[in-house]
C-alpha cells in the first residue's frame, strides 16, 4: 500500500473521482485500507484509480479480490463488469453485471452493459430488451440511447436507430444518424443534417465517408475536405526494419495472445475468422506494451510525413487520443468485407502472420471508396490493392473503406488492427 502523511476519509474518494484526480484517489484509498483492509468503498476506489491510471494488472488484482469478498453493493460489481469487458473478459463481465442486477434490479448501468454484451455476441434483439429496461429506469442517460440506436442500426432498422441517435449530442451519434438517413434514402434530411454538421462541428471520419460516397453516387462536388486524394494517405512500412521488432517479439506476442484466451465478438463481415473483444493495449503484458510503443512512434512518423498535405485529417489531428487494438484471426477461405472504422481517426493493420500466396493478391488488403453496403446506383467506386507481407504495417485514415482478398491455404492470417480514438 502507498504510505501518505495526509489523512483521508471516505468522503474524499468521490471528490477525487469526480475531479479525475486518480493519483490522489489511489493514495487516499490506500490510506483508508491501511486501517480497514476490507473496506469495500476504498477497494472499489483503488481499483478504479488503477484502471484510469493504466495499471491494468493492479486493477485486475484489486477488482478480483473485491468481488471474491462478495460485497452486497451492486455498484462494485457494475464497476468490475465494466472493467473486465474493456480488457476482453466478457464472460467475467457478464457475471459481474448479472450479480449487480440481482442485488439491485434498478442498476441501469449493468442492465445497459448486459445489453452491450449481447450485442457483442450478435444477439441485438435480446440486447434491445435490456437497453429498454435501462432506459425506463434512467430516461436521461445519453449512453443508453446510443447503445439502443446501435442495436437497431445493426438490425438494419434505420428509422428506429435515427430516432434514438437524435437523443445524443455526440459527434459520432450525429454521423451515425446521417448514415441512417442515407440508408433510408431520405436524402433531404441527409444533406440538411450534413450541412448542419459541417458548419457546427469539427471534422469526423464518418461524415467524410458519407459525403465522399454520396458525391460519387450523385455526381456532386465533395465539399468535405477531410482527406482529398484519399489513397495518397495510405502508408505501408515493414516493422522488421525497426530494431525492436523481430521474430522473438512476434513469437512472444502470439504466445501471449494464446495464453490470455481473450473473448471474441460477433463480426458479420468476417468470414472464416474471429475477432477479439476489448482493447488489447489495456493488457499489461511486456510484449504487448513493447509493440504499443513501436506503433506509437510509427504513428508520429506518419503524421510528420503527411504534415504537408492540406486536409482536415492532418490539421484537425486530435490532441488527446488513445490507442485501441484488437486481433483478427482468419483461417482457410477467410476474408473481411469492406468497412470503415467509425470511432477512429487514423487506423492501422499489422500483419503478425500471413499465409503464402497462391494467387497474386491472396490475403492482401484492399482499399475502396465504397463499402458497408451503401447504395451505389450502379456508379463506379475506385479501389486500390496493397500487397502485404509478414511484418508489414499499413496506416490510413479511418474514413477509408477497406477489406481483404480471400485466401485458400490452410494457414492462419493473424492481424493486429488498431485505431487512434479521439477523446472528446
Protein Blocks (a to p, Z undefined) as FASTA:
>chain_A
ZZdfbdcdfklmmmmmmnopaklmmmmmmmmmmmmmmlmklmmmmmmmmmmnopaklmmm
mmmmmmmnopabfklmmmmmmmmmmnopaklmmmmmmmmmmmomklmklmmmmmmmmmmn
opamlmmmmmmmmmmmmmmbmklmmmmmmmmmmnopaklmmmmmmmpcbfklmmmmmmmm
mmnopaklmmmmmmmmmmmpccdfklmmmmmmmmmmnopacfbffbghkllmpccddfkl
pmklcfklmmmmmmmmmmnopacdddfkbghiaddedjfklpccfklmmmmmmmmmmmmm
mmmmmmmpccfklmmocfbdcdddddddddehiacdddddfkbmbdcdddfbccddfbfm
goiacddfbehhiafklpacddddddddehiacdddfkbccdddddfbfcdddddddddd
ddZZ
